[in-house]
Amino acid sequence: MKKKGWQKNVKDMDCRYKEFLQLYGFCDKTVQDGLLERLKAQPRPSVLCGKPVPMNLNQVTYGMLDDLRTATAEKDPAGACAKVLLGVEPEELLLEDVNDVFGFANFVTAELTRINKIFQSIKVSYSKEEIAAGVRELDFGSFGVLDWYARRMGITNQNEVRDVAWVRIFQCMRNDAMKNEYERRLAKQYRPKKSNK
């Protein structure tokens, strides 16, 4: 297939993901950039590999959310994410329309960005003293969240927490963060005020 025909196929949305992977490397940089720019704008498909694609990731478990975050760093992120979210093997994507595959990848990326922002919105503000003492070294990532929630709920097996909806874990984190901030403010109110004498 000549480059001209290759461009025409993608433009006309008549290209399988397998063909895209095979031919992309033969395109010059300008064509590659144009293709990627166009594919990055593709919307979420309603179905991929015969499986319905959810409207959002609000219903996934914390374990799936964690696996999706890891999957985005894989050599084939679209395939890895499809395996986690849809339960299909990466090879099954090869026969799908390239626009649908990229639309799926775009959707997962946008949802993960949205969810990460939600979690960042409840970050605790630390005092200078806490920062100097190294409080930021106590961020243990996903394992820390699993461990915290398991202890909070009296769960002895941390793997069970992976099956809990991430929105539930977030709400508990939010509640605890709000309570901690209140207790800090209250403690500040009870501190003896310095005399100006």
Secondary structure by P-SEA (a helix, b strand, c coil): ccaaaaaaaaaaccccaaaaaaccccccaaaaaaaaaaaaaccccccccccccccccccccaaaaaaaaaaaacccaaaaaaaaaccccccccccccaaaaaaaaaaaaaaaaaaaaaaaccbbbbcaaaaaaccccccccaaaaaaaaaaaaccccaaaaaaccaaaaaaaaaaaaaaaaaaaaaaaaaccccccc
